Amino acid sequence: MLPFRATSLEVCEQILAPLGGPRGFLPARAVSQALHKAASGLLDQSLEMRLCHADWALRLRTLRVILKLLGKSSSKVPRPAFPVIALLEDDDGRVREEAANALGKLVREGCEDAVEAIACRLAHADMFVRTAAAGALVAVAGNSASLRRFATQAVQKQLQHSAAGVRATAVGALGKLKGFGVDMTLIECVNDVDASVRHASLRALQTVGCKGQGSAVGAVAARLGDVEAAVRQAAASTLALIADRGEVPGNVLRLLTLGLEDDAWTVRKACAEALGKLAPRSDLGILSCLQACSTSDEEHSLVKRSASEALARLSDSSEVGGERKKK
């Protein structure tokens, strides 16, 4: 305990002066212990001033001090989150990442205005700022169901943005938020006019728990004919994860088989892997195509390997529904 009871901003400033050094937490903790409850705002003000410092290392250490003080504090009143939200636009990536993680602990129930402020950064022109904002929203959403719902709604608003990069970041965030009808929203985004959004939507569908959902399987299968190879590859990989062997429509299997002749070897590889997980073991036509793919001298080595592995999987009677039986 420090030998004084002063509660002025000048005192806070004097004690926090060593914050730029490696032992910055010690003086900050001393202030927290020494000041009366009425002076907690002065401590916050002193720390916030350092969040705007020109030195990125000082900004980073200040963020870490705030989190440590938060863990030590017995007060249920959250520290101000908006100065930290502003750091999502910081020039330094390390500061942005630390700010995103910090917001997961600073933003609590009833702080919907803070969630809205974070979600607004999803529309930022800088891709790295958008990524930091998405990470912050996911961290905040883990604190309660109501915050997750509000964060999901805030992200969905950005799907109407004119910039494809903003929409792609939004669907990526939805894939991590999950729940509250996110899967249906992503299914719609699979048909976005921009390839980057379609690709991000397909990747997001892999994580939201829509396995065996007919509408999702149909929407994803349609992207096997996309003009962009990366989207076709993502579609095949997504089908392998969300569809079930024995329940895949015949037209989807035909599209995957046709994918073995795609111009892009990455698409052929993804289709071979998907067929290994989804094709009926008795379909001689698919087995013949995989066999030809695995033995072709002109085929890419990785595609040949995937086709061989698919054939081995299809001939393995110890697998049921694409998964190996547990012994």
Phi, psi and chi 1 to 4 in degrees:
 res  aa     phi    psi   chi1   chi2   chi3   chi4
   1 MET       -  132.0 -179.1   69.8   71.3      -
   2 LEU   -74.9  145.7  -65.4  178.6      -      -
   3 PRO   -81.8   54.4   32.2  -36.9      -      -
   4 PHE  -158.6  165.8   64.8   86.0      -      -
   5 ARG  -129.5   18.0  -60.1  178.4   61.9   84.4
   6 ALA   -69.0  148.7      -      -      -      -
   7 THR  -130.0   40.6   57.6      -      -      -
   8 SER   -98.8  157.5   68.2      -      -      -
   9 LEU   -63.7  -32.0 -179.6   59.4      -      -
  10 GLU   -62.7  -38.4  -71.0   74.7   13.1      -
  11 VAL   -65.1  -44.8  169.6      -      -      -
  12 CYS   -57.7  -43.0  -69.3      -      -      -
  13 GLU   -63.6  -40.7  -74.6  -64.6  -61.4      -
  14 GLN   -65.1  -41.3  -70.0  175.3   10.5      -
  15 ILE   -77.1  -31.6  -61.4  174.5      -      -
  16 LEU   -83.9   -1.6  -76.2  176.8      -      -
  17 ALA   -55.6  -39.0      -      -      -      -
  18 PRO   -75.8    6.1  -13.8   29.6      -      -
  19 LEU   -57.6  -27.0 -171.5   59.3      -      -
  20 GLY   -70.7  -12.5      -      -      -      -
  21 GLY   -88.3  176.5      -      -      -      -
  22 PRO   -70.2  -16.1   26.1  -35.3      -      -
  23 ARG  -110.2   37.4  -59.7  175.3   62.8   82.6
  24 GLY   -63.9  -23.6      -      -      -      -
  25 PHE   -68.7  -32.5  172.7   55.8      -      -
  26 LEU   -62.7  -50.9  -64.2  178.8      -      -
  27 PRO   -65.9  -33.0   21.3  -33.8      -      -
  28 ALA   -66.4  -39.9      -      -      -      -
  29 ARG   -66.7  -35.6 -175.9  171.8   61.1 -178.9
  30 ALA   -62.8  -40.9      -      -      -      -
  31 VAL   -62.6  -44.5  173.2      -      -      -
  32 SER   -60.1  -37.1 -179.1      -      -      -
  33 GLN   -77.2  -32.1  -66.5  172.8  -19.1      -
  34 ALA   -85.1  -36.6      -      -      -      -
  35 LEU   -75.8  148.5  -64.8 -178.4      -      -
  36 HIS   -68.6  164.0  -66.9  -65.4      -      -
  37 LYS   -57.5  -34.5 -178.0  177.6 -180.0 -179.6
  38 ALA   -66.4  -17.9      -      -      -      -
  39 ALA   -97.2    3.6      -      -      -      -
  40 SER   -60.3  -31.7   61.4      -      -      -
  41 GLY   -64.7  -31.7      -      -      -      -
  42 LEU   -67.2  -39.8  -63.7  175.0      -      -
  43 LEU   -63.1  -45.3  175.2   59.3      -      -
  44 ASP   -59.4  -41.4  -70.1  -25.8      -      -
  45 GLN   -63.5  -41.0 -174.7  177.3  -11.7      -
  46 SER   -65.1  -41.8  -62.9      -      -      -
  47 LEU   -67.7  -40.1  -70.7  169.1      -      -
  48 GLU   -63.6  -34.2  -70.8  167.5   22.0      -
  49 MET   -61.4  -34.0  -69.9  171.1   61.1      -
  50 ARG   -79.2  -17.9  -78.6  160.2  174.6   77.4
  51 LEU   -69.2  -16.0  -68.7  177.1      -      -
  52 CYS  -102.3    7.3  -57.6      -      -      -
  53 HIS   -66.3  150.8 -162.0  -82.5      -      -
  54 ALA   -68.3  -23.1      -      -      -      -
  55 ASP   -85.7  117.1 -176.8   -1.0      -      -
  56 TRP   -61.9  -34.1   69.4  -94.0      -      -
  57 ALA   -66.0  -36.4      -      -      -      -
  58 LEU   -69.2  -40.0 -179.9   54.6      -      -
  59 ARG   -61.5  -41.6  -62.1 -164.7  -59.9  -86.0
  60 LEU   -64.8  -45.2 -174.6   65.0      -      -
  61 ARG   -66.4  -34.8  -78.7 -165.8  -70.9  -91.0
  62 THR   -64.0  -41.3  -58.2      -      -      -
  63 LEU   -58.3  -43.2  -86.1  172.6      -      -
  64 ARG   -68.4  -35.0  -68.1  171.8  177.5  171.2
  65 VAL   -65.4  -42.1  166.0      -      -      -
  66 ILE   -58.5  -42.7  -70.5  174.6      -      -
  67 LEU   -67.1  -39.2  -74.5 -179.2      -      -
  68 LYS   -66.9  -40.2  -71.8 -179.0  178.8  179.2
  69 LEU   -65.6  -35.3  -70.4  176.9      -      -
  70 LEU   -63.3  -39.4 -173.1   66.2      -      -
  71 GLY   -70.1  -29.4      -      -      -      -
  72 LYS   -85.2  -21.0  -63.4  -75.0 -176.9  179.2
  73 SER   -75.5  142.0  174.5      -      -      -
  74 SER   -94.3   -5.4   60.1      -      -      -
  75 SER   -74.5  141.2  173.0      -      -      -
  76 LYS   -89.7   -3.7  -64.1 -177.0  179.0  179.8
  77 VAL   -81.1  119.4  179.8      -      -      -
  78 PRO   -69.5  148.5   27.0  -34.5      -      -
  79 ARG   -72.1  153.2  -66.2 -173.9  179.1  -82.0
  80 PRO   -56.0  130.3  -24.3   34.6      -      -
  81 ALA   -95.7  -23.1      -      -      -      -
  82 PHE   -63.6  -37.8  -76.5   91.6      -      -
  83 PRO   -61.6  -32.5  -24.0   35.0      -      -
  84 VAL   -74.7  -37.1  179.7      -      -      -
  85 ILE   -57.9  -38.4  -67.0  174.7      -      -
  86 ALA   -61.6  -27.3      -      -      -      -
  87 LEU   -74.3   -7.4  -70.5 -178.3      -      -
  88 LEU   -64.7  -17.5  -66.5  174.2      -      -
  89 GLU  -102.2   13.3  -58.4 -178.4   28.8      -
  90 ASP   -61.7  151.8 -162.4  -88.8      -      -
  91 ASP   -70.8  -23.6  -67.3  -25.8      -      -
  92 ASP   -99.3  129.4 -169.5  -87.5      -      -
  93 GLY   -63.7  -33.2      -      -      -      -
  94 ARG   -66.2  -36.8  -70.3  157.6  -68.4 -167.9
  95 VAL   -70.1  -41.2  176.4      -      -      -
  96 ARG   -60.8  -43.9  -68.2 -166.6  -59.5  -91.8
  97 GLU   -64.6  -42.6 -178.5  179.4    3.7      -
  98 GLU   -65.4  -37.8 -168.4   74.1   20.6      -
  99 ALA   -63.9  -42.3      -      -      -      -
 100 ALA   -60.9  -43.6      -      -      -      -
 101 ASN   -67.4  -38.1  -66.1  -27.9      -      -
 102 ALA   -65.2  -37.1      -      -      -      -
 103 LEU   -64.4  -27.1  -72.8  168.5      -      -
 104 GLY   -62.7  -23.2      -      -      -      -
 105 LYS  -101.8  -23.7  -62.0 -179.5  179.8  179.4
 106 LEU   -84.5  -36.2  -73.0  169.8      -      -
 107 VAL   -89.5  117.4  179.3      -      -      -
 108 ARG  -120.7 -175.1  -63.9  -65.6  179.4 -178.9
 109 GLU   -52.6  134.9 -164.3   81.9   24.3      -
 110 GLY    88.4    2.7      -      -      -      -
 111 CYS  -103.8   44.4  -62.5      -      -      -
 112 GLU   -61.8  -29.7  -74.9   77.6    8.7      -
 113 ASP   -64.8  -33.9   53.5  -16.1      -      -
 114 ALA   -68.9  -40.1      -      -      -      -
 115 VAL   -61.4  -41.9  176.1      -      -      -
 116 GLU   -63.3  -39.7 -170.6   69.1   38.3      -
 117 ALA   -65.7  -37.0      -      -      -      -
 118 ILE   -67.9  -44.9  -62.5  171.7      -      -
 119 ALA   -61.1  -31.3      -      -      -      -
 120 CYS   -62.2  -28.9  -72.2      -      -      -
 121 ARG   -70.2  -12.6  -93.4   70.7  179.1 -177.1
 122 LEU   -66.0  -19.6  -68.9  175.4      -      -
 123 ALA   -95.5    8.9      -      -      -      -
 124 HIS   -66.3  149.0 -161.3  -80.8      -      -
 125 ALA   -68.7  -26.2      -      -      -      -
 126 ASP   -86.2  123.3 -170.2  -37.0      -      -
 127 MET   -59.6  -36.8  175.7 -174.7   67.5      -
 128 PHE   -69.4  -34.0  -63.0  108.7      -      -
 129 VAL   -67.2  -42.1  173.7      -      -      -
 130 ARG   -60.9  -41.3  -62.7 -162.3  -59.3  -91.7
 131 THR   -63.8  -41.9  -59.3      -      -      -
 132 ALA   -64.1  -41.2      -      -      -      -
 133 ALA   -64.0  -41.3      -      -      -      -
 134 ALA   -62.4  -42.7      -      -      -      -
 135 GLY   -63.4  -38.2      -      -      -      -
 136 ALA   -65.4  -41.6      -      -      -      -
 137 LEU   -62.7  -42.2  -76.4  172.2      -      -
 138 VAL   -63.4  -41.2  173.5      -      -      -
 139 ALA   -64.8  -42.5      -      -      -      -
 140 VAL   -67.3  -40.2  168.2      -      -      -
 141 ALA   -62.9  -21.8      -      -      -      -
 142 GLY   -73.9   -5.3      -      -      -      -
 143 ASN   -83.1  -27.1  -68.2  -29.8      -      -
 144 SER  -167.8  159.9   72.4      -      -      -
 145 ALA   -65.5  -37.3      -      -      -      -
 146 SER   -68.2  -39.1   61.8      -      -      -
 147 LEU   -67.1  -36.6  -79.3  176.6      -      -
 148 ARG   -63.7  -42.8 -178.5  177.9  -66.4  -84.4
 149 ARG   -62.6  -45.5 -179.6 -174.5  -64.8  -84.5
 150 PHE   -65.5  -40.7 -167.7   85.8      -      -
 151 ALA   -64.0  -40.6      -      -      -      -
 152 THR   -61.7  -44.1  -59.3      -      -      -
 153 GLN   -64.7  -39.1  -65.6  171.0  -14.5      -
 154 ALA   -65.8  -38.8      -      -      -      -
 155 VAL   -69.1  -39.8  172.6      -      -      -
 156 GLN   -60.8  -28.9  -73.0  174.7  -32.0      -
 157 LYS   -62.5  -31.2  -66.1  177.8 -177.0  178.3
 158 GLN   -75.5   -9.9  -60.3  -59.9  -27.8      -
 159 LEU   -70.3  -13.7  -64.5  176.3      -      -
 160 GLN   -92.3    0.6  -53.1  -57.8  -40.2      -
 161 HIS   -66.5  146.7 -159.1  -77.9      -      -
 162 SER   -73.5  -23.7   58.9      -      -      -
 163 ALA   -84.4  125.9      -      -      -      -
 164 ALA   -62.5  -36.1      -      -      -      -
 165 GLY   -61.7  -36.8      -      -      -      -
 166 VAL   -67.1  -44.9  173.5      -      -      -
 167 ARG   -64.1  -39.3  -60.5 -162.7  -58.0  -82.8
 168 ALA   -64.5  -41.3      -      -      -      -
 169 THR   -64.2  -38.9  -57.2      -      -      -
 170 ALA   -64.3  -44.3      -      -      -      -
 171 VAL   -68.7  -32.7  -63.7      -      -      -
 172 GLY   -62.7  -40.3      -      -      -      -
 173 ALA   -67.6  -38.8      -      -      -      -
 174 LEU   -62.7  -35.5  -72.4  176.8      -      -
 175 GLY   -63.2  -27.3      -      -      -      -
 176 LYS   -91.8  -25.5  -64.8  177.8 -179.4  178.2
 177 LEU   -74.7  -42.7  -72.2  169.8      -      -
 178 LYS    60.0  169.1  -53.0  177.3 -176.8  179.2
 179 GLY    69.9  176.3      -      -      -      -
 180 PHE    53.9   42.9  -58.1  114.7      -      -
 181 GLY    73.7   17.1      -      -      -      -
 182 VAL   -61.4  -36.8  162.6      -      -      -
 183 ASP   -61.0  -41.2   52.0  -14.8      -      -
 184 MET   -67.1  -36.5  -62.2  -53.1  -62.0      -
 185 THR   -64.0  -42.6  -59.8      -      -      -
 186 LEU   -67.2  -35.6  -67.7  174.4      -      -
 187 ILE   -60.2  -39.4  -70.3  172.2      -      -
 188 GLU   -67.4  -37.9  -65.3  176.6    3.5      -
 189 CYS   -70.8  -17.6  -67.1      -      -      -
 190 VAL   -60.2  -22.3  162.7      -      -      -
 191 ASN  -102.0   18.0  -61.3  -46.1      -      -
 192 ASP   -58.6  153.2 -165.8  -85.7      -      -
 193 VAL   -70.4  -19.8  -64.3      -      -      -
 194 ASP  -102.2  135.5 -171.4   88.0      -      -
 195 ALA   -63.5  -35.5      -      -      -      -
 196 SER   -66.1  -33.5   65.5      -      -      -
 197 VAL   -73.4  -40.8 -178.8      -      -      -
 198 ARG   -60.8  -43.1  -62.0 -164.0  -62.4  -87.3
 199 HIS   -63.9  -46.2 -174.5  -87.8      -      -
 200 ALA   -63.5  -36.4      -      -      -      -
 201 SER   -65.9  -41.8  -58.9      -      -      -
 202 LEU   -63.3  -43.3  -69.8  166.5      -      -
 203 ARG   -63.6  -39.1  -67.8  -60.7 -175.7 -171.0
 204 ALA   -67.2  -35.0      -      -      -      -
 205 LEU   -63.6  -21.8  -81.6  171.3      -      -
 206 GLN   -68.6  -17.1  -61.9  177.2    7.1      -
 207 THR  -115.3   -5.8   65.4      -      -      -
 208 VAL   -95.6    3.7  -63.8      -      -      -
 209 GLY    78.6   45.2      -      -      -      -
 210 CYS  -109.3   28.3   57.4      -      -      -
 211 LYS   -60.5  130.8 -172.2  171.9  179.2   63.0
 212 GLY    78.4    2.0      -      -      -      -
 213 GLN   -78.9  116.4 -168.4  176.4  120.2      -
 214 GLY   -57.5  -42.3      -      -      -      -
 215 SER   -64.9  -36.3   57.3      -      -      -
 216 ALA   -69.9  -43.8      -      -      -      -
 217 VAL   -60.9  -43.1  171.1      -      -      -
 218 GLY   -64.5  -43.9      -      -      -      -
 219 ALA   -65.7  -39.9      -      -      -      -
 220 VAL   -69.6  -41.8  172.5      -      -      -
 221 ALA   -60.0  -33.8      -      -      -      -
 222 ALA   -63.2  -25.8      -      -      -      -
 223 ARG   -78.9   -4.4  -70.0  -62.0  104.5 -152.7
 224 LEU   -66.6  -16.8  -69.9  171.5      -      -
 225 GLY  -103.9   16.8      -      -      -      -
 226 ASP   -64.0  153.3 -160.4  -83.8      -      -
 227 VAL   -73.1  -20.9  -64.1      -      -      -
 228 GLU   -97.6  128.1  -66.2  -68.7  -24.4      -
 229 ALA   -61.5  -38.7      -      -      -      -
 230 ALA   -62.8  -35.2      -      -      -      -
 231 VAL   -71.5  -41.2  176.3      -      -      -
 232 ARG   -61.8  -42.6  -61.6 -163.7  -61.4  -86.2
 233 GLN   -61.7  -46.2  176.8 -167.3    6.4      -
 234 ALA   -63.1  -35.5      -      -      -      -
 235 ALA   -64.0  -45.9      -      -      -      -
 236 ALA   -63.3  -43.5      -      -      -      -
 237 SER   -65.0  -37.1  -61.0      -      -      -
 238 THR   -68.7  -41.4  -57.5      -      -      -
 239 LEU   -59.0  -39.4  -78.2  172.7      -      -
 240 ALA   -61.5  -23.8      -      -      -      -
 241 LEU   -98.1  -30.4  -67.7  172.8      -      -
 242 ILE  -103.7  -14.5   69.8  172.0      -      -
 243 ALA   -96.2  160.8      -      -      -      -
 244 ASP  -116.5  137.7  -69.7  -44.3      -      -
 245 ARG   -60.0  137.1 -169.1 -164.6  -58.3  -82.8
 246 GLY    91.7  -13.4      -      -      -      -
 247 GLU  -121.1    8.5  -61.4 -178.5    5.8      -
 248 VAL   -85.0  126.5 -177.4      -      -      -
 249 PRO   -58.2  149.8  -23.8   34.1      -      -
 250 GLY   -59.6  -35.8      -      -      -      -
 251 ASN   -67.0  -29.4   65.7  -47.4      -      -
 252 VAL   -70.7  -41.4  174.9      -      -      -
 253 LEU   -63.7  -36.5  -68.4  173.8      -      -
 254 ARG   -65.7  -40.0  -75.5 -167.2  -67.6  -86.6
 255 LEU   -64.5  -40.7  -71.3  172.0      -      -
 256 LEU   -65.7  -38.1  -74.3  170.8      -      -
 257 THR   -66.8  -40.9  -54.7      -      -      -
 258 LEU   -62.7  -29.8  -72.6  173.7      -      -
 259 GLY   -64.3  -17.3      -      -      -      -
 260 LEU   -69.2  -12.0  -64.7  175.9      -      -
 261 GLU  -110.2   12.9  -58.7  177.1    3.0      -
 262 ASP   -62.0  152.5 -164.1  -83.2      -      -
 263 ASP   -66.0  -28.9  -67.2  -23.8      -      -
 264 ALA   -94.6  125.3      -      -      -      -
 265 TRP   -65.5  -28.1   71.8  -94.4      -      -
 266 THR   -64.9  -35.2   53.6      -      -      -
 267 VAL   -70.4  -43.7  178.1      -      -      -
 268 ARG   -59.7  -41.7  -61.1 -164.3  -61.3  -86.6
 269 LYS   -62.6  -46.4  178.3  177.4 -178.8  -67.3
 270 ALA   -64.7  -37.6      -      -      -      -
 271 CYS   -67.8  -39.9  -73.6      -      -      -
 272 ALA   -62.6  -42.5      -      -      -      -
 273 GLU   -64.6  -40.8  -67.5  169.8  -11.8      -
 274 ALA   -65.8  -40.9      -      -      -      -
 275 LEU   -64.3  -35.6  -73.6  169.7      -      -
 276 GLY   -61.7  -27.3      -      -      -      -
 277 LYS   -95.8  -23.7  -64.9 -179.9  178.6  180.0
 278 LEU  -115.9  -25.7  -55.8  176.3      -      -
 279 ALA   -69.3  146.0      -      -      -      -
 280 PRO   -64.9  142.8  -18.7   31.6      -      -
 281 ARG   -68.0  -20.6  -56.6  179.3 -168.7  -76.2
 282 SER   -94.5    1.2   58.5      -      -      -
 283 ASP   -79.6   98.8 -166.1  -44.8      -      -
 284 LEU   -65.9  -32.2  -62.6  179.7      -      -
 285 GLY   -62.4  -46.3      -      -      -      -
 286 ILE   -67.2  -41.5  -67.4  177.4      -      -
 287 LEU   -61.0  -39.2  -68.1  173.7      -      -
 288 SER   -65.5  -41.6  176.5      -      -      -
 289 CYS   -65.2  -41.3  -70.1      -      -      -
 290 LEU   -66.1  -37.6  -73.4  170.6      -      -
 291 GLN   -63.8  -44.7 -178.1   64.7   38.5      -
 292 ALA   -62.8  -38.4      -      -      -      -
 293 CYS   -66.9  -38.8 -170.1      -      -      -
 294 SER   -75.2  -18.4   66.6      -      -      -
 295 THR  -111.1   -3.6   57.8      -      -      -
 296 SER   -68.8  131.5  173.1      -      -      -
 297 ASP   -72.1  -21.1  -66.9  -26.5      -      -
 298 GLU   -92.7   -6.4  -60.9  178.4   -3.3      -
 299 GLU   -81.6  151.0 -175.3   54.6  -89.1      -
 300 HIS   -62.7  141.2 -166.8  -73.3      -      -
 301 SER   -59.6  -37.1   60.9      -      -      -
 302 LEU   -70.6  -32.9  -66.8  180.0      -      -
 303 VAL   -68.6  -42.5  179.5      -      -      -
 304 LYS   -60.8  -40.5  -66.2  172.4   66.6  174.0
 305 ARG   -65.3  -44.2  177.1 -173.4  -62.9  179.1
 306 SER   -63.3  -39.4  -66.6      -      -      -
 307 ALA   -65.3  -40.4      -      -      -      -
 308 SER   -64.4  -41.5  -63.4      -      -      -
 309 GLU   -66.9  -36.1  -68.6  173.7   -9.5      -
 310 ALA   -64.3  -42.3      -      -      -      -
 311 LEU   -62.6  -40.9  -74.6  168.3      -      -
 312 ALA   -64.6  -39.5      -      -      -      -
 313 ARG   -65.4  -41.3 -178.8 -174.1  -73.7  -94.1
 314 LEU   -69.5  -26.1  -69.2  171.6      -      -
 315 SER   -92.1   -3.1   62.9      -      -      -
 316 ASP   -88.1  106.6 -171.6   -9.8      -      -
 317 SER   -73.4   -7.1   60.3      -      -      -
 318 SER   -84.1    0.4   67.2      -      -      -
 319 GLU  -104.2  137.6  -72.3 -165.7    7.6      -
 320 VAL  -130.0  128.1  176.0      -      -      -
 321 GLY    63.8   27.9      -      -      -      -
 322 GLY    85.2    0.7      -      -      -      -
 323 GLU  -126.4  143.7  -64.7 -176.9   -2.4      -
 324 ARG   -72.6  137.0 -170.4  175.0  -62.3  -83.7
 325 LYS   -61.8  143.0  -73.9 -178.0 -179.9  178.4
 326 LYS   -84.5  133.5  -65.7 -178.3  179.2  178.8
 327 LYS   -93.8      -  -63.7 -178.0  178.8  179.6
